Amino acid sequence: MIRLFQQFIPKRKLLLLLSEGVLLASVLYFGTSAPGFSTRDIGEADWMERLKGLLSAFTVAVICQVSLSFNDLYDWRVSQNRLDLPNRLLHSAGFSFITLSLLVFFFPGLFYFPGIPDLRGYTWRLVLILGFGFVLLYFWRIGFHWFFYKWGFGERLLILGTGNQALNLAAEIRDRPETGFEIVGVLGSRPPEGGAASLPVPYLGKPERLPALAEEHRVSRVIVALADRRGNLPIEALLACRLAGIRVEERESIYERIHGKLSIDSLRPSYLIFSPGFRKSRLQMGIKRLLDVLLSATGLVVSSPLSVLIAIAIRLDSPGPVLFRQSRIGQDWREFVLLKFRTMRHDAEEDTGPVWATRRDDRITRVGRFLRRTRLDEIPQMWNILIGQMSFVGPRPERRFFVERLRKEIPYYLERLSIRPGLTGWAQINFPYGASIEDARQKLMYDLYYIKNMSLLFDLTILLRTIKVLLLRRGAR
């Protein structure tokens, strides 16, 4: 995997992105110069015009790939589904055609192709060429996935450990070929319980055989997944692998890389202390705060007409205040009043006390259901961001009642209070609305990953993916 924007991206996914970008750009550049489609002889173009044509072709290719990503076609598990692939490609193509047509109409000089120097009146040619590109993309996808399925080319791993944590990790890697890892087998001082038939991967023997097996199977990484290391860690065998150029990593490291979250069930304090990450320079935090102020101030001004309409709708729909005020716990246990547009009855928790919202919660009003589904109820929180109580990106703030309860049930829960809470976050775009202790545990795993890998580019990635979640209306209750 390759680390990009504080996220681990499988090499084959990056290869797919690059190859499809080159494919689409090539089809556009050479298609607009082909006889029957071009309006001028490309031989008349100078090197500057050809360079502009290449830049335009790659720009259009990026627009198309944004559409592909929006339709989850760079999710390996989705894109391998041949039955669903044509439908998603058709949606991506339609969005790309509409976007390009609007861009050419409003900004006629934005794109320049040597074969069609003036696209006005010839946009249909660009659409036809791009349509051919999407057809090629379909066959390229099939061939690409077949090639990696047939020949593998995965990074070969050995797992040291035969307990539940080691076997679960082996099964996860085996079932997720998009990660680019291939499990050779597991080693341990004793065979796993249940026999060989119940194992996700082969049992290869005792840890003493580790160096010889690593060389025999051309292993590039050894993953240490021992539940109890005291007296069980084969120091000499691991050192021999390390000196042979084989990487030795902890289970938590590979788990973080595969899932984009930290495994708190097996997480040791030493991993949090000694592993890279948790960088919070003054410059980084200062820029983050500056962006929060600029974006929240702009958002409040732009959304003010809509906010007035929402306020009128809430007052007409049910009795009670327009704004919902609730005490939440922020950074370093500082308590603040969070603002939202009211979506429930005014007396919603009078009899029940603090409870999580459910999928068909009868406390939610008619207008409130629409506001929650579209996330418009979150608009007033930009005021919390503006005055420094929150940030645009970070863990969601919880009430003191739930924080006190969850800190007793979930290890490392209070670590999420080390930064400002956010309007959106890594957990919000990767996990649906939490309504139980187990949901809170899962969201904490994503929150810890964000805190560990926090950066401005990571924040930008989260904000862009949040827009996608909002448009698809995922996870709201």
Secondary structure, 3 states (H helix, E strand, C coil): CEEECCEEECHHHHHHHHHHHHHHHHHHHHHCCCCCCCCCCHHHCCHHHHHHHHHHHHHHHHHHHHHHHHCCCCCHHHHCCCCCHHHHHHHHHHHHHHHHHHHHHHCCCCCCECCECCCCCCHHHHHHHHHHHHHHHHHHHHHHHHHHHHHCCCEEEEEECCCHHHHHHHHHHHCCHHHCEEEEEEECCCCCCCCHHHCCCCEEECHHHHHHHHHHCCCCEEEECCCCCCCCCCHHHHHHHHHCCCEEEEHHHHHHHHHCCCCCCCCCHHHHHHCCCCCCCHHHHHHHHHHHHHHHHHHHHHHHHHHHHHHHHHHHHCCCCCEEEEEEECHHHCEEEEEEECCECCCCCCCCCCCCCCCCCCCECHHHHHHHHHCHHHCCHHHHHHCCCCEEECCCCECHHHHHHHHHHCCCHHHHHHCCCEEECHHHHHCCCCCCHHHHHHHHHHHHHHHHHCCHHHHHHHHHHHHHHHHHCCCCC
